[in-house]
Amino acid sequence: MSVKAEPPTLDWSLATDSISFNLLTNLMEGLTQYNANLEPIPAVAKRWEFSEEGKVITFYLRDDVFWSDGKPVTAGDF
């Protein structure tokens, strides 16, 4: 992967530029990802549910996802 400049940030909540975004999408796994038909499929989330009003999405995390130090990934990480 060719990186033409230093990324301004590797913080998902601050990234607005293409360099940071390209690096983050290659380094991090999200709650979902897209299949070949561009439909969302589980990634870190094993499933999700929409509230009756459609305003809240509840994600259920997989139990087998850990950080490199062995600590489990939790909802607070998102």
C-alpha positions in Angstrom: 0.0 0.0 0.0 1.4 3.3 -1.0 1.0 6.2 1.4 1.9 9.6 -0.2 1.8 11.6 3.0 1.6 11.4 6.8 -2.0 10.9 7.9 -3.3 13.9 9.9 -5.0 11.5 12.3 -5.7 7.8 13.0 -8.6 8.7 15.2 -11.9 7.5 13.5 -13.8 10.4 15.1 -11.5 13.0 13.7 -10.6 11.6 10.3 -12.0 13.5 7.3 -9.2 13.2 4.8 -8.6 10.4 2.3 -5.1 9.5 3.6 -6.4 8.9 7.2 -9.5 7.1 6.0 -7.6 4.8 3.7 -5.2 3.8 6.5 -8.0 3.3 9.0 -10.1 1.1 6.7 -7.0 -1.1 6.2 -6.0 -1.2 9.9 -9.3 -1.5 11.7 -12.4 -3.7 11.6 -15.7 -2.1 12.0 -19.0 -3.4 13.4 -20.0 -4.3 9.9 -18.5 -4.6 6.5 -20.0 -4.9 2.9 -20.3 -8.1 0.9 -19.9 -8.2 -2.9 -23.4 -6.8 -3.4 -22.7 -3.8 -1.0 -25.0 -5.2 1.6 -23.9 -4.9 5.3 -22.7 -8.1 6.9 -21.4 -8.8 10.3 -17.7 -8.0 11.2 -17.0 -7.4 14.9 -20.8 -7.4 15.4 -22.4 -10.8 15.2 -25.8 -9.2 14.6 -27.8 -6.1 15.1 -31.4 -5.1 15.7 -33.4 -1.9 14.9 -35.8 -0.4 17.4 -39.5 -0.4 16.5 -39.2 3.3 15.7 -36.1 2.7 13.6 -34.1 5.3 15.5 -31.9 3.0 17.6 -29.6 0.2 16.3 -28.4 -2.3 18.9 -25.2 -4.2 18.0 -24.3 -7.5 19.6 -20.5 -8.1 19.6 -18.8 -11.3 18.8 -17.2 -13.1 21.8 -14.0 -14.0 19.9 -12.6 -10.5 19.2 -9.6 -9.3 21.1 -7.1 -6.5 21.0 -3.4 -7.4 20.3 -2.8 -7.4 24.1 -5.4 -10.1 24.6 -8.1 -7.9 26.1 -11.6 -8.4 24.7 -13.1 -5.7 22.5 -16.1 -4.1 24.3 -18.9 -1.8 23.3 -16.9 1.1 24.9 -14.3 0.7 22.2 -16.8 1.8 19.6 
